[in-house]
Amino acid sequence: MIRAVLHFAYLDPNMGSLVIQSLVGIIAGVGLFGRRALRGFAVHLRTLFSKSKEK
């Protein structure tokens, strides 16, 4: 015999601010890391495709 059991989790009032703070932190971290990684990638592409100054 299988019985369905309902579980109710208690979320205190501060849980909403914790979730929002976490999301803002994740978005900011991804943005800063992404911008830094893209700049490094762009520099690498520029050096790869630039004309060499060899004589």
Helices and strands as residue ranges (DSSP letters): H 15-49
